[in-house]
């Protein structure tokens, strides 16, 4: 059973793996939470939280690439 579905974006059909897109969205939400939490932490720990958030955003970007999300709809990593 494949998780890939066909979606129409700006008039063209592409196969997009919805499971990977959902996982990427989850990673982005985790990154946002870490960035919010970093605001209330000391400088050293806040830096670690922001670094991990950047790593999660990068992983989400790679997942979107692997999922086949069109370039015009990609969320770029920080």
N, C-alpha and C positions, 0 to 999 in steps of 0.2 A: 504494500500500500504506500503510495507516494504522498508526501505532504505538499508537493508542488501544485500550484493552481495557476490558471491563466488569468491575467488581469489586463485590462486595456488602459494604457496610459498615453495620453496625448496622441491618440489615434493608432498606436502600434500595440501589438500583442506580444507579451513576454511571459515566460514562466517564472513565477516568484515563489520561493519556498516560504510559506507563511509561518511555519514553526520557527525558522531562523529569524524572521522579522520580529516575531513576538519575543523571542529570547533577547534580541538586540534592544527592543523597547524596555524590557525588564532591566537590562544592564544599564541603560541610560537613566532610568529612575533611581537605581541604586547610586549611580554617580551623583545625581542631583542631591540625594539625601546626604551623601558624604560631604559635598560642598557646603550644604546648609549647616551641618554639624560642625564643620571646620571653623565657622565664624565664632563659635563660643569656646574654642580650645586655645591652649597656649601655642605659641608660634611653631615650635618643633613638631608637635603632634598635628597641628593644622596643616603643615606642609605635607606630612605623610598622608593625611586624608585626601588632600587635593591631588597628590601624585597618584594615589589609587583610583580616584575618580577619573583622572585622565587615562589611566590604563583601561578602565572599564569602558570608557567612551571609544577608545581605539578598538577594543575587542568588538564592541557593538558595530562599529564601522566595517570591520572585516566580515562580520556575520552578514551584514547587508550586502556587501559585495558578493559573498558566496551565495546568498539567497537569490541573486539576480535582480536586485532593485535597480531600476534605471538610474543613470548618473544624475539626471535632473531632480531626483527625489532622495538622493543620499543625504544623510546627516553627517557632516564632517566632524571628525574628532578634534577635540581641543588641543 
